[in-house]
C-alpha cells in the first residue's frame, strides 16, 4: 500500500501546515481556508495541465510551417484547464519575496 502511505504523509504535512498557520497568525481557519484550498486546486490543475500538454502539442496542426499556439479549447477537450505561463504553479512559487504574491495569485 505505498499509495496509502503517500496519502497519509501528505495528510500529515497538510495538518502540520494548518497547525503552523493557526499558531503563527491571528487568522481563524475560516479566514485562510479559501486561499489555501485555491492554491491546492491550482496545484492539481497545474499537474493535470502538464500531464496533457505534451500530447496536445504533439498533435497541433501546422500551417505555413508554423504550429498553431495552444488554446483553451485544446485543454478543455482533455478535461484540463489552460494555464497561462504567469498563472502556472511553478511561476507563482518562483516569485521573489519582493513580488506581490497575493496580487499574482489573484
C-alpha positions in Angstrom: 0.0 0.0 0.0 2.6 2.6 -1.0 0.0 4.9 -2.3 -1.9 4.9 1.0 1.4 5.7 2.8 1.9 8.6 0.4 -1.5 9.9 1.1 -1.0 9.7 4.8 2.3 11.6 4.5 0.6 14.3 2.5 -2.3 14.5 5.1 0.3 14.8 7.9 2.1 17.6 6.1 -1.2 19.4 5.5 -2.2 19.2 9.2 1.2 20.4 10.2 0.9 23.4 7.9 -2.5 24.1 9.2 -1.3 24.0 12.8 1.6 26.3 11.9 -0.8 28.8 10.3 -3.0 28.7 13.4 -0.1 29.2 15.7 1.7 31.9 13.8 -1.1 34.2 12.6 -4.1 36.0 14.0 -6.4 34.5 11.4 -9.1 32.0 12.1 -9.2 28.9 9.9 -12.2 30.1 8.0 -10.1 33.2 7.0 -7.3 31.3 5.4 -9.3 28.2 4.2 -10.3 29.6 0.8 -6.8 30.9 -0.3 -5.2 27.6 0.8 -7.8 25.5 -0.9 -7.4 27.7 -4.0 -3.7 27.0 -4.1 -4.2 23.3 -3.6 -6.7 23.4 -6.5 -4.2 25.3 -8.6 -1.5 22.7 -7.9 -3.9 20.0 -9.0 -4.9 21.9 -12.2 -1.2 22.5 -13.0 -0.4 18.8 -12.6 -3.3 18.0 -15.0 -2.2 20.7 -17.4 1.4 19.3 -17.5 0.0 15.7 -17.9 -1.9 16.6 -21.1 0.3 19.4 -22.6 2.8 17.2 -24.3 0.1 15.2 -26.1 -1.7 18.4 -27.2 1.5 20.0 -28.5 2.4 16.8 -30.5 -1.0 17.0 -32.3 -1.3 20.7 -33.0 -1.8 21.4 -36.7 0.8 23.2 -38.7 0.0 25.9 -41.3 2.7 27.5 -43.4 5.4 25.8 -41.4 4.2 27.3 -38.1 2.5 25.4 -35.3 -0.7 26.8 -34.0 -0.4 28.2 -30.5 -2.0 26.4 -27.6 -5.6 27.4 -26.9 -8.1 26.9 -24.0 -10.2 24.6 -26.2 -7.3 22.2 -26.6 -7.2 21.6 -22.9 -11.0 21.6 -22.2 -11.2 18.7 -24.7 -8.7 16.8 -22.4 -10.6 17.7 -19.2 -7.9 20.1 -18.2 -7.6 23.8 -17.6 -5.4 26.0 -19.8 -3.0 28.0 -17.6 -1.1 31.0 -19.0 2.6 30.9 -18.1 2.3 33.5 -15.4 -0.6 31.6 -13.8 1.2 28.3 -13.6 2.0 27.0 -10.2 5.8 26.9 -10.7 5.8 30.5 -11.8 4.0 31.6 -8.6 6.4 29.5 -6.5 9.3 31.2 -8.2 8.2 34.7 -7.3 10.7 36.7 -5.2 10.0 37.9 -1.7 9.8 41.4 -3.1 7.0 40.4 -5.6 3.4 40.8 -4.6 2.4 37.2 -4.4 -1.2 37.8 -3.4 -1.7 40.0 -6.5 0.0 37.4 -8.7 -2.3 34.7 -7.4 -5.4 36.7 -7.8 
